Amino acid sequence: MPKVTIRRVTKSDTDFILNLLPSLTDPELPHWRDPEVMLDIDQRILKAEIEDGNKDNAIFIAEDDEDKTQLGFIFLEIGTDYYHREPHGHIADIIVAPEARGRGIGKMLMQKAEEWTKDCGYSLLTLNVFDDNKKARKLYQSLGFTPDLTKYGKIL
């Protein structure tokens, strides 16, 4: 198995990240979620993050050491716990390129998220996942994440 490096994002990674974003809408979405709106918002946020950066956030790229192929990315933010009002690490997005899936890249990126969170001085790492995304939920649970709150929505 080729060696993989997890590194900070550079501006040259922009197209790779933007091209992966449509896979965020692969799982069944709630009927009131508009995939085009979701993608537009994610594109704008990630472009701004790559261009301008934010000292409180980080984007990391998984890259094959041999041929420098980009394999996936993770976007990390600082969140605030609703009840304790304490900051924590939060995974905003994680996507592995389709051709790199099944190689442990997602686990490597999740491990980087844990390291980043600890380096920031936080002891909690959170993420959101659509209920129908069973494959991702299985991965997260295998890495020690447990469900916390379940958000319900109703269009009125």
N, C-alpha and C positions, 0 to 999 in steps of 0.2 A: 504494500500500500504506500503510495507517495506521501512524503512528509508535507504537512500543512502548517502554515504560519498564520497566526491571527494578528493583524496589524491595523493601525488607525487608517481611516478613510483618507483618500486624497481626491482632489477635484477630478482626476482622470477616472475615478470609479463611478462618476455620476450616471453615465449611460447604463452601466451594468446594473446599478441599483434600480434605476427607473424602469428598466426592462423587466425586472423581477416582480415589480409591484402588482401586476395583474393577478399573480398567483395568490395574493391575499384574499381574492374573492372566489377562489376555487371551492371551498366548502359551501354548503348550503347556507345562505344568509337569511336572516329574518326578512319577511316580505317587505317590510318598510325601509330596509336599507337599500340605498341606490348605489350599486357598484361604481358607476361613473363618478358620482360625488365623492365616494370614499377614495378612489384613486386620485382624483384631482387634489383633494386635501393632502393626502400622503405625499404626492409629488411636490406640492408647494412646500410642505414642511421639510422634507428631506433635501430638496434643492437648497433651501435657505440654510439648513444646517450644514450642508457641505460647503456652500459658498462663504457664509459668514461665521459659522460655528457658534457654539455657546459653551462657555467654560463648564457649565453644569451638566452638559450632555456629551455623549460619545457615540460614534459609529465605528464599528470594527468590521473588517473584511477578512474572510477566510480565503487563503490563497495557496495554491499548489506551489511548493518550493521549486520544483523542477522546471515547469513551463510557465509559471506565474499566472496560470488560469485562475480567475476569480470564481470561488465556489459558493459563496453566500455572504450574508451580512447580518448584523444585529445593531439595532438603534436603541440606545439606553438613555433614560432621562432620570431626573430626580422627581419622585412623587412625594406626596404627603399623606400619611395615614389619616383617614377621616376621624377616627376615634381618639387616637393618641396624639394627633397633630405633630408627629415626628416625621422627618424626612427619611426616605428610603430609595433604593434603586428600583427602577421600573423598566421593563422591557417593552418598548413601544412597538417594535417590529422585529421579526426574525424571519428570514427567508433563505432557504438553501436552493441553489440552482437545480432544476429538474435532473440534469445529467450527473449531479453530485450527490443526490439523495441515496440514503442507505449506506453511506460511508462513514457515519459518525460525525459529520460536519456540524449538524445541529447541536449535538452534545458538546462539541468543542466550543462553539459560540456561546452556549449556555454557561459553560465553565468560565469563559472570559467575562461574562456578565457577573458571575459571582465574585470573581477577582476584583473587577472594577468596583462593585458595590462595597466590598470590604475595604479596598483602597480609599474609597470616599469616606470611610468611617461609619458605614451603616450596617445594620445586622438583619435587614429585611429586604428581600428582592421579590417584586410582584410582576405579574403580567396579566393581560386579558386574553381570552380565547373564546371564539364563537362556540356555542354549545354543540353544534353539529360537527365540529372539527375533532373528531374522535382520535385520529392518528396523532395530532399535536397534543391533545389532552393525555393520551397514553404516555407519550415521551415525557411530558412535564411531570406526571405522577411518578414515572420511573426515576426521575432525578430528584425526588423528594418534595416536589410542590404538592400542596393540598388545596382543594377548593376552599374558598373563603366566602364570598358573597355571590349570589346569582342575581343578575340584573334582568328584569322583565320590562317589556315595553308594550304599549298599546297606542295605536293611532286613534285619535279622537276627531 
